[in-house]
Amino acid sequence: MIYADNAATTKMSEVAINTMVSLMNETYGNPSSLYTFGQKAKEALEKARADVAAVIGADKKEILFTSGGSEADNQAIISAAELGKKNGKKHIISTAFEHHAVLHTLNKLAKEGFEITLLPVHENGIVLPEEVEAAIREDTCLVTVMFANNEIGTIQPIREIGAVCRAKGVLFHTDAVQAIGHLPINVVDDNIDMLSASGHKFHGPKGVGFLYFKKGIRLTNLIEGGAQEKGKRAGTENVPGIVAMAEALKESVAKMESTTNYLINKRDRLIAGLKEIPHSAVNGDLTHRLPSNVNFCFEGIEGESLLLLLDDKGIAASSGSACTSGSLDPSHVLLAIGRVHDVAHGSLRLSIGEDITDEDVDYIIKSVKEVVEYLRGFSPVWRDLVSGKTQFILP
Ligand SMILES: *Cc1c(COP(=O)(O)O)cnc(C)c1O
């Protein structure tokens, strides 16, 4: 199998697996216990906190461990909203193409009387800092913009957006789940107040992540119970998962430069090959783009059929977000960059990993070409396009 769905999840690294197994075997004490055996687990936990903090230029007191990216997003947004409400500020700015962990949390807040502004992301999938600035009001309590988009891979001008928020005194959160471990991030230089991360997007385990929150930001208690994570999130900590995540992150960051160069080469080979398919288009900016991300629309076909036939050929890919598969609505991300419904339906996301070879890339190109041609062969939509009954949208 060729695994090309690393934006959905990644394979755990050897160091992450070994760390996890070793902790489960040898350091299984409860970190809240007072005896030495429990304190060993506590030490491992606190070292992981310091390690994770160091990677992003934060202090260990500014790291809250969570069950993943979704929880970190929920925690950040709900905390900022609580703080805003206390000061009579109930306006939040975000973008139209955020992950559902952000958008659905904002929907919930809208029902509670918050006003939400979703900024456009334009044809290239990039938010403009000056549009963030123009949207900020007296009653704005939070700006939340993702670091890199999970479907089309576009990288946002985070440092500039952060600077705008700093100047206006508004909290700035970024969902960096797709970026951390893959792009350089420093929360101080990048003007970030809160940042969400998830272990399984950088070769760590699933079900574990963290939120960076700048000193002075008061978080909401998300889970009531014991005093773990300073009472913000009760429950015995997932020590093996947390420590394995920290190890995976350190490794990803250490290898980042070589991985990036390798992936960009493979990504651009894939894009060049798939571009040869007539009436197709790349989604998202080509320069400000994750090294792993390829996203195309092919006119006249259904993305789901394409995925199933690629699966038959041993290629694991996605039509966009794993969260929307199973629903018939086209991707909200592709609609946000202006793709019409019919075109957005024919989408394909390939998110490649370090194990991909040139032979794999060429096999993917050949397979996608075959499958697209095959599907168009009996597509009534395609027939109408070819006969001129309807107009092609993609050149
Ligand atoms: C995967 C993902 C999430 C959710 O992370 P989980 O750890 O699976 O909860 C949130 N935001 C983005 C951008 C993601 O890609």
The ligand as a Tripos MOL2 file, in Angstrom:
@<TRIPOS>MOLECULE
LIG
   15    15     1     0     0
SMALL
NO_CHARGES

@<TRIPOS>ATOM
      1 C1         -6.3790   16.5920   12.7720 C.3       1 LIG1
      2 C2         -6.6920   18.0210   13.0270 C.ar      1 LIG1
      3 C3         -7.3640   18.4280   14.1880 C.ar      1 LIG1
      4 C4         -7.8990   17.4460   15.1940 C.3       1 LIG1
      5 O1         -6.8840   16.8250   15.9360 O.3       1 LIG1
      6 P1         -7.2450   15.5020   16.7670 P.3       1 LIG1
      7 O2         -6.0120   15.2210   17.5580 O.co2     1 LIG1
      8 O3         -7.5570   14.4350   15.7780 O.co2     1 LIG1
      9 O4         -8.4010   15.8580   17.6480 O.co2     1 LIG1
     10 C5         -7.5850   19.7700   14.3760 C.ar      1 LIG1
     11 N1         -7.1590   20.6890   13.4880 N.ar      1 LIG1
     12 C6         -6.5060   20.3420   12.3700 C.ar      1 LIG1
     13 C7         -6.0420   21.3920   11.4310 C.3       1 LIG1
     14 C8         -6.2530   19.0020   12.0980 C.ar      1 LIG1
     15 O5         -5.6290   18.6630   10.9730 O.3       1 LIG1
@<TRIPOS>BOND
     1     1     2 1
     2     2     3 ar
     3     2    14 ar
     4     3     4 1
     5     3    10 ar
     6     4     5 1
     7     5     6 1
     8     6     7 2
     9     6     8 1
    10     6     9 1
    11    10    11 ar
    12    11    12 ar
    13    12    13 1
    14    12    14 ar
    15    14    15 1
@<TRIPOS>SUBSTRUCTURE
     1 LIG1         1 GROUP 0 **** ****
